[in-house]
């Protein structure tokens, strides 16, 4: 397989969860959510970049020290990219890409982006995503849901026209919801986010809804450039969390699934499995 890099966007500070640590470091299965992600899918990628919040540097320094001690092979291919955060996941993604390119001579053009608070209880979604031929500017697995938090609108070819946000009043009865994981051509995403940054940045804030730049805004921009990302319906889902109740729901799902296993997934390296 050609090189594919993974970018995990984990630059929050845990305020929405009411925690004193980033959501990615919150324990889900007796270890941080990020560790579960790295153990289950990290070895499927050439490199893993974790975009973190410089304001939480003490917690992240401790975490990467722990990762080096407990999972040295994963730590060897994982890079911490601290940024000044708080301006939205689109801003964090753009800053992470720029930081990766500044620190590494050869970053992959083919990338996967995942949020730090996504829990991968079905790793097949990554296998499926990586097995598909790249199309347009990117590929987005989605699940058809009632009352989706975000609805992806598509044309007749499944090119993504835009994302509609329920939190901004763009709610709908049902539709395709992204699964917090995206595959992009790095150069096209970087160009789109850079253009959006320039268009919406005013002094020290973004003049758009919530004052933050969303990665999903790039979907509409790329569509207007006649280079859309394409949505496909998947049978595999992920779970994200913003509240303790949602964490309890994920833990209940794990306990109900006797087949759930933590593993270092083989692809680019190790074939060790941890049950």
C-alpha positions as MATLAB code, in Angstrom:
seq = 'XXXXXXXXXXXXXXXXXXXXXXXXXXXXXXXXXXXXXXXXXXXXXXXXXXXXXXXXXXXXXXXXXXXXXXXXXXXXXXXXXXXXXXXXXXXXXXXXXXXXXXXXXXXXXXXXXXXXXXXXXXXXXXXXXXXXXXXXXXXXXXXXXXXXXXXXXXXXXXXXXXXXXXXXXXXXXXXXXXXXXXXXXXXXXXXXXXXXXXXXXXXXXXXXXXXXXXXXXXXXXXXXXXXXXXXXXXXXXXXXXXXXXXXXXXXXXXXXXXXXXXXXXXXXXXXXXXX';
ca = [
       0.000    0.000    0.000;
       1.233    3.507   -0.779;
       2.148    5.694    2.224;
      -0.771    7.072    4.218;
      -0.334    9.314    7.259;
      -2.834    9.594   10.102;
      -3.569   12.950   11.748;
      -5.387   12.733   15.086;
      -6.813   16.131   16.012;
      -6.707   16.272   19.818;
      -6.147   19.961   20.492;
      -9.041   20.538   22.885;
      -8.760   21.073   26.630;
     -11.652   18.932   27.888;
     -13.801   21.902   28.936;
     -17.000   20.604   27.295;
     -16.554   17.328   29.137;
     -15.926   19.183   32.386;
     -12.566   17.451   32.739;
      -9.102   18.797   33.500;
      -7.525   16.750   30.714;
      -8.038   16.659   26.933;
     -10.879   14.369   25.858;
      -8.432   12.176   23.935;
      -6.737   11.312   27.251;
      -9.951   10.407   29.052;
      -9.987    6.706   30.004;
     -12.564    4.601   28.186;
     -11.388    0.989   28.553;
      -8.988    1.390   31.483;
      -6.668    3.456   29.295;
      -6.871    6.780   27.440;
      -9.134    6.895   24.395;
      -6.101    7.878   22.293;
      -4.204    4.770   23.382;
      -7.105    2.612   22.237;
      -7.022    4.402   18.869;
      -3.273    3.990   18.464;
      -3.287    0.337   19.486;
      -6.153   -0.572   17.186;
      -5.313    1.432   14.043;
      -1.937    3.142   14.497;
       0.085    0.422   12.784;
      -2.040    0.700    9.638;
      -0.349    4.015    8.793;
       3.118    5.143    7.799;
       3.199    7.903   10.414;
       0.822    9.155   13.073;
       0.692   12.856   13.920;
      -1.202   13.869   17.068;
      -2.167   17.550   17.018;
      -2.301   18.750   20.630;
      -2.911   21.939   22.598;
       0.259   23.682   23.766;
      -1.695   24.979   26.766;
      -2.000   21.360   27.954;
       1.674   20.557   27.401;
       2.225   19.027   30.849;
      -0.501   16.416   30.314;
       0.720   15.627   26.811;
       4.366   15.345   27.861;
       3.342   12.849   30.528;
       1.207   10.929   28.044;
       3.899   10.537   25.391;
       6.354    9.455   28.085;
       3.838    6.797   29.123;
       3.385    5.742   25.472;
       7.146    5.372   25.034;
       7.355    3.181   28.132;
       4.351    0.973   27.378;
       4.169    0.858   23.566;
       7.590    1.842   22.200;
       6.863    0.659   18.646;
       3.767    2.817   18.447;
       5.605    5.724   20.050;
       8.349    5.443   17.430;
       5.930    6.244   14.610;
       3.841    8.789   16.550;
       4.719   12.495   16.603;
       3.290   15.122   18.938;
       2.458   18.394   17.150;
       1.605   21.041   19.790;
      -0.266   24.115   18.505;
      -2.061   27.133   19.930;
      -5.633   25.881   19.923;
      -9.188   27.057   20.502;
     -10.141   28.211   17.000;
     -11.905   25.118   15.701;
     -10.985   21.728   14.279;
     -10.340   23.217   10.830;
      -7.755   25.591   12.274;
      -6.186   22.755   14.291;
      -6.017   20.550   11.190;
      -4.373   23.276    9.118;
      -1.859   24.087   11.846;
      -1.132   20.388   12.291;
      -0.462   19.916    8.578;
       1.851   22.929    8.516;
       3.695   21.723   11.624;
       4.115   18.233   10.146;
       5.486   19.613    6.890;
       7.866   21.939    8.711;
       9.264   19.107   10.804;
       9.307   16.279    8.258;
      10.838   16.407    4.800;
       8.468   13.772    3.416;
       4.832   13.789    4.521;
       2.341   11.664    2.627;
      -0.026   13.225    0.106;
      -2.611   10.628    1.132;
      -3.837   11.310    4.677;
      -6.553   10.236    7.087;
      -7.879   12.632    9.704;
      -9.658   11.500   12.872;
     -10.871   13.423   15.885;
      -9.157   12.665   19.177;
     -12.442   11.816   20.915;
     -13.524    9.178   18.395;
     -13.741    5.655   19.776;
     -13.047    2.950   17.203;
     -15.045   -0.042   18.341;
     -15.026   -1.353   14.750;
     -11.615   -1.051   13.097;
     -13.083   -2.325    9.823;
     -14.071    1.256    9.006;
     -10.359    2.067    8.611;
      -9.645   -1.078    6.587;
     -12.548   -0.230    4.303;
     -11.477    3.392    3.930;
      -7.882    2.476    3.089;
      -8.917   -0.241    0.641;
     -10.875    2.150   -1.560;
      -9.329    3.934   -4.529;
      -8.885    7.668   -3.860;
     -11.537    9.801   -5.526;
     -11.663   13.581   -5.965;
     -10.292   15.477   -2.983;
     -11.214   12.811   -0.477;
     -13.454   10.053    0.838;
     -15.848   10.256    3.769;
     -17.535    7.218    5.354;
     -21.007    8.052    6.609;
     -23.946    6.325    8.286;
     -27.590    7.131    7.541;
     -29.115    8.287   10.836;
     -32.249    9.950   12.216;
     -31.637   13.510   13.413;
     -27.890   13.559   12.647;
     -25.729   16.054   14.524;
     -24.153   16.879   11.163;
     -25.772   15.993    7.843;
     -23.696   15.644    4.699;
     -25.569   16.747    1.582;
     -24.504   15.087   -1.661;
     -25.190   15.282   -5.384;
     -26.199   12.400   -7.633;
     -22.585   11.150   -7.788;
     -22.191   11.272   -3.965;
     -19.958   14.313   -4.251;
     -20.271   16.197   -0.954;
     -21.990   19.546   -1.498;
     -21.843   20.721    2.108;
     -22.245   19.859    5.770;
     -25.283   21.067    7.690;
     -24.906   21.622   11.447;
     -27.803   21.000   13.807;
     -26.165   23.230   16.444;
     -26.541   26.160   14.052;
     -30.191   25.425   13.329;
     -29.568   23.444   10.132;
     -31.247   20.370   11.557;
     -33.050   17.730    9.557;
     -35.146   14.628   10.186;
     -32.597   12.176    8.781;
     -29.476   12.002    6.650;
     -25.880   10.888    6.195;
     -23.678   11.569    9.226;
     -19.880   11.503    8.979;
     -18.087    9.118   11.343;
     -15.384   11.572   12.486;
     -12.809   10.056   10.155;
     -11.885   11.425    6.733;
      -9.440   10.591    3.954;
      -8.054   13.528    1.968;
      -5.439   14.520   -0.532;
      -3.270   16.674    1.696;
      -2.459   19.373   -0.868;
      -6.109   19.984   -1.744;
      -7.280   20.080    1.867;
      -4.403   22.341    2.872;
      -5.180   24.729    0.018;
      -8.879   24.827    0.893;
      -8.326   25.410    4.620;
      -5.736   28.095    3.840;
      -8.219   29.915    1.595;
     -10.970   29.647    4.190;
      -8.614   30.912    6.885;
      -7.777   33.964    4.793;
     -11.449   34.606    3.989;
     -12.804   34.295    7.540;
      -9.929   35.529    9.709;
     -10.400   38.999   11.212;
      -7.870   40.217   13.758;
      -7.850   37.401   16.331;
     -10.990   35.439   15.447;
     -12.972   33.817   12.678;
     -16.040   35.734   11.496;
     -18.123   32.605   11.052;
     -20.557   30.650   13.203;
     -19.177   30.065   16.687;
     -16.009   32.005   15.874;
     -14.309   28.763   14.823;
     -13.112   27.307   11.537;
     -14.555   23.842   10.915;
     -12.846   21.262    8.756;
     -16.278   20.507    7.301;
     -16.466   23.988    5.766;
     -13.843   22.801    3.310;
     -16.329   20.285    1.878;
     -18.486   23.065    0.418;
     -15.411   24.978   -0.735;
     -13.959   21.937   -2.505;
     -17.308   21.249   -4.159;
     -17.445   24.795   -5.510;
     -13.942   24.275   -6.902;
     -15.276   21.249   -8.830;
     -13.013   18.992   -6.785;
     -15.353   17.488   -4.186;
     -14.741   14.886   -1.543;
     -16.972   11.852   -2.038;
     -19.238   10.319    0.576;
     -19.954    6.615    0.786;
     -22.312    4.771    3.103;
     -20.541    2.405    5.490;
     -21.797   -0.449    7.635;
     -19.213    0.398   10.309;
     -19.646    3.206   12.785;
     -17.601    5.082   15.365;
     -18.572    6.768   18.605;
     -17.565   10.216   19.862;
     -18.189   11.756   23.258;
     -18.741   15.182   24.747;
     -20.396   14.183   28.011;
     -19.923   11.614   30.767;
     -23.239   10.064   29.738;
     -21.869    9.414   26.254;
     -18.768    7.801   27.776;
     -20.969    5.497   29.856;
     -22.856    4.598   26.677;
     -19.598    3.643   24.936;
     -18.486    1.579   27.924;
     -21.833   -0.247   27.917;
     -21.327   -1.016   24.228;
     -17.900   -2.496   24.973;
     -19.173   -4.666   27.826;
     -22.006   -5.928   25.624;
     -19.596   -6.871   22.841;
     -17.697   -9.988   23.859;
     -15.716   -9.865   20.599;
     -14.182   -6.478   21.364;
     -10.389   -6.734   21.328;
      -7.606   -4.244   21.636;
      -4.943   -4.953   19.072;
      -1.922   -3.514   17.397;
      -3.250   -3.894   13.892;
      -0.730   -5.250   11.385;
      -0.002   -3.413    8.176;
       3.153   -1.372    8.110;
       4.810   -3.096   11.050;
       4.135   -5.226   14.086;
       1.771   -8.165   14.074;
       1.544   -8.393   17.855;
      -2.002   -8.593   19.201;
      -3.116   -7.704   22.684;
      -6.384   -9.292   23.746;
];
